[in-house]
Amino acid sequence: MIRTLLSEVKEYKKASIVTPLFMILEVLMEMIIPFLMASIIDDGVNAGDIQHIYKVGGIMVVAAAIGLFAGMAGGRFGAKASAGFAKNLREAMFNHIQTFSFANIDKYSTAGLVTRLTTDVTNVQNAYQMLLRMFTRAPASLLCAMVMAFRINARLSSVYLVAVVILGVLLMLIMSHATRYFQQAFPKYDDLNASVQENVSAIRVVKAYVREEQETGKFKKASENIYKIFVKAECNLVYNAPLMQFTVYTCILLISWIGAKMIVASTLTTGELMSLLTYCMNILMSLMMMSMVFVMVSMSMASIRRISEVLNEVSDLKNPEEPVLMVADGSIEFRHVDFAYKKESESPVLKDINLQIHSGETIGIIGGTGSAKTSLVNLVSRLYDVTAGEILVGGRNVKEYDMEVLRNQVSVVLQNNVLFSGSILDNLRWGNGEATEEECMTACRQACADEFIRRFPNGYQTHIEQGGSNVSGGQRQRLCIARALLKKPKILILDDSTSAVDTATDAKIRKAFREEIPDTTKLIIAQRISSVQDADRILVMDEGCIDGFGTHEELLATNEIYREVYESQTKGGGDFDEKAGE
């Protein structure tokens, strides 16, 4: 887990190595100064030797300057290393997520992935910086101060040793309690982000149903959960400061009392006592810094696990060692295909699908809600892998193709029509980044989008808001169809992608498909019989199985489901899932 994250330090290894070295140099300079100060008091002030004061004072100034430079350099390189490490972590996670199959993505919530890319990475960044700086500085300072103190007077320094042991045990007990709460806190951020994301993305629905108060309550509850956990954790950590202050003052009193007696007995000098008091503060403050580092690392451990979980996720889909780089044609064949979203599922979503589609055919697909129409077409572009059987495109198993090559030749317009912020042209060129403006216009004419685009004041330069919120559902669907056409695919899949357009526009789009892209295989999922009745053949799905496959006339004569749907839509006007007469 730790090794996975540290592999992302990459080009910031040098800064990560240099930072602790500068921290150690700073500590060494700080440790020399009290020793020099003792010399000034004992051999300069008490002896009346002004030259010694100047000489040692000059050395102290140089040591302080070196320590200041080392501290600044350590801070600079530490910030560079930690910020760079966080940048690499975010990039690695984002790039790795792009390789996920739909099955991998289904394991994580959108809010959870956002939290891991933001809050969790920030926690790791802070912990890494503290490890490079404080966790190097504090032990080095503690060790050096103890050595210097024992060198001056071992008897008095034993007070530090006892205090350090007692304080260390107490701090570890406090941190162990606080750590449990921190580990519970960060997963709660997922709930908070989910609440914000849902509210913002569905703000129109929230306002339409006057649900602001309920949404505010949901957010307040998620926020309070985080608040309560952090309060419990901080209530444990609040004992750190008073415990430290009590230990510091107790050590100072004991050292002053014992030291004063030793000065009277001439076994200790005044300068040595001053040095010991300075080392006392160094030792105890170092221990305090180490406790802060442990707290930060404890807080970040939950984040480290969550980030590692994403980075170690292995995609279900992989390219073969020697992939096929060309799709011969748009023919499709299903051979005894079973499919389940989860391998451990008892019953598959698709069961023993056998289907043969010729290149250039237009295939209509209808079926009730949950009949697995979308699951069927998702397998063609290998968004998921089959559980059993095989799918052939252009005469080759889809698993033999390079996935990028296959998906460039199998263009899919999904149920959820997603547009991105930018101009209409920017959105269209998702289909083909090199497409000219004329090619974009041609695709829009085929998708019946050109007519409404030209009514916009800025035409094809019209800005689209995130998610396409400033265009209607029908306009969004037509832009997505045009975007798919720009890929000039051998197979075009429309997953209920004309549901928001009127029947006349739907008919125009289908006519354009017949005339403009006759060689492209077209799979059209629809709820309206009128959208598929002029297809070459129509596939009827029912509970993950093929219930019928043939022309409109053949299915009317032989397929009960198709006939009932046709009659309900042309005569009764009912919904698809309503049987005629009910």
Secondary structure as UniProt FT lines:
FT   HELIX           2..6
FT   TURN            7..8
FT   HELIX           10..12
FT   HELIX           13..39
FT   HELIX           40..45
FT   TURN            46..48
FT   HELIX           50..98
FT   HELIX           102..105
FT   TURN            106..107
FT   HELIX           110..115
FT   HELIX           116..120
FT   HELIX           121..132
FT   HELIX           134..152
FT   HELIX           154..201
FT   HELIX           203..208
FT   TURN            209..210
FT   HELIX           212..237
FT   TURN            238..239
FT   HELIX           240..264
FT   TURN            265..266
FT   HELIX           270..311
FT   STRAND          332..339
FT   TURN            343..344
FT   STRAND          350..357
FT   TURN            359..360
FT   STRAND          362..367
FT   TURN            369..370
FT   HELIX           373..378
FT   TURN            379..382
FT   STRAND          388..393
FT   TURN            394..395
FT   STRAND          396..397
FT   HELIX           398..400
FT   HELIX           403..409
FT   STRAND          410..413
FT   STRAND          422..423
FT   HELIX           424..428
FT   TURN            429..430
FT   TURN            433..434
FT   HELIX           437..446
FT   TURN            447..448
FT   HELIX           450..453
FT   TURN            454..455
FT   TURN            457..458
FT   HELIX           459..461
FT   STRAND          463..464
FT   HELIX           466..468
FT   TURN            469..470
FT   HELIX           473..485
FT   TURN            486..487
FT   STRAND          491..495
FT   TURN            497..500
FT   HELIX           503..516
FT   TURN            518..519
FT   STRAND          521..525
FT   HELIX           529..531
FT   TURN            532..534
FT   STRAND          537..542
FT   TURN            543..544
FT   STRAND          545..550
FT   HELIX           552..558
FT   HELIX           560..567
FT   HELIX           568..572
FT   TURN            576..577
FT   TURN            580..581
//
